[in-house]
Amino acid sequence: MNSVDPPEPRRPVSIGEWVARAFAVVLLVPVRLAWEALKLCGRAIVAAGVFVLERVLVPVGRFVRHWLLRPLWFVLKDVLWEWLLQQVLWGMVLTPLGAFVLNWVLRPLRHAVEEWLWRRAVWPALVLLWRYVLRPVLYAFVVAAEWVWRWMLRPVLYAFVLLWRWCVVWPLRMLERWVLRPCGILLAAVFSYAWRAATAVVRVLVVVPGVFVYRYAIRPVLRALAAVWDVLVVRPLGWVHRRIVVPMNRAVADVLRSVFGR
């Protein structure tokens, strides 16, 4: 809108708007003012508390800690612990009390236990238990074990040893002596003679003829073939290469060099 245009006419306010404005002024504005006053009082209380804490309680606490509690702690620690507890309580109360308990309670109690309980009650009971219970039972057990060993276990073990010796060991020994060892010797001799015979047969039938054939038939033929190949193939090819191929290659190279300049 241009600034030179005339202002628009103001719209008339209705009755509802007047009622709403009156309701806001009567109800909402006091509540808002009370809320702002309450927030202001809260801020003032917090600021006063912070001021009292920082300016009053903290310095008072530091003063009490440095000038009351710390000296009191040193006094209690040095005086009560080092003098009252160590000197008075330990030196004048606990040490004499401990000595009294040791001399008049513990030592007599130990003497009574050693003298009356051990020597008069426990040791005689152990002696009677060993003499009339444990030793007879142990003796009976030894006698029974000896009887069982002599008349039961040893005969059974001796019979088992004899049975094992005559039924297992002796047959195996006889089998090894009269069967296995001769058979082994015989097989070794047969294998040895068979190997020697086979070696002699192979030598006579294969090796000697093969050597004879190679020496007097195959090797001369191979030498003759090699000589013929050398005379008919190798030497002519070498002569052709030296006398024809090499000069021709040189001539072609000279022509190419003279024509193309390279």
Secondary structure, DSSP 8 states (H G I E B T S, - for coil): --TTS---------HHHHHHHHHIIIIIHHHHHHHHHHHHHHHHHHHHHHHHIIIIIHHHHHHHIIIIIHHHHHHIIIIIIIIIIIIIIIIIIIHHHHHHHIIIIIHHHHHHIIIIIIIIIIHHHHHHHIIIIIHHHHHHHHHHHHHHIIIIIHHHHHHHHHHHIIIIIHHHHHHIIIIIHHHHHHHHHHHHHHHHHHHHHHIIIIIHHHHHHIIIIIHHHHHHHHHHHIIIIIHHHHHHIIIIIHHHHHHHHHHHHHHH--
